[in-house]
Amino acid sequence: MTPIAIKQYLSGRKLATLKDIAVHFRMDTDTVKPMLDLWARKGRVKKHASNLGCQKGCCKCDPATITTYEWIE
């Protein structure tokens, strides 16, 4: 996986969770984050982090399932 592969995937979807991106590339979320951070520093990706979870109140939501990344054209 390369930063260009992340760009192609995310620009095609426009918005994806960290978990979706990691699963697509068959990688750990900790491996994917630095490449997303690279695009964020360049102003091409916006991170949307929610600390609200799924609203069920159990507090067991995996942050990777509620953190989304948006591709900025």
N, C-alpha and C positions, 0 to 999 in steps of 0.2 A: 504494500500500500504506500502510495506517495501523496504528497499534498495535492497534486493534480487530480489524482483519483478521488480524493475527498471533494475537490471542487466540482468535478463532473457529477458525482453522486448528489451532492447537496444542491447544486444549481438546478439539477433536473427535478428534484423534489420540492425545492424552495424552503422546506421546514422539516426537520427530523429530530427525534430524540437522540441523546447520546447513545442510548442502548441500541436503537435501530441502526445507527451508523456502525457501531462496534460489531453487531451481528452481521450486517451486510458484508463487512470486510473480514469477518471471522477473527476478530482481535479483541483484546481486553480493552475496557473503557479507558484505563490508564495509559494505554498505548496510543489511543486515538486523540485524547485531549490535547497533547502538545501540537499536533497538526491543526486542530481546530483553533487553538490559541494563536498559531502563526497567522491563519487567515483573519482572525479577529484583530490582531495588531495591524494588519494591512487594511482594515476597514471593510473586509468583504464578508465577514460572518458576524452575526449578532447573537450573543448568548442570552437566552431567556431562562433564568433560574427561578423556580417557584418553590417556596418553602411551605406551600399550602397542601401539597400532596394531592391525593385523590378525593379528599373531603370526607372519607369514611371515619376519620378520627382515630384510627388504630396506630398511627405514626410508624408504620412499617414500610412505607413506600421507599423503594430504591431511588436515590437521587438521580440515577442514570435514566430512569423511566419518566421523570418529570422535568429534567433539564433538556430544553430544546435549543437547537441551533438553526438560525435562519440565514440563508444566502442573500446577500445584498448585491444587487446589480449595479 
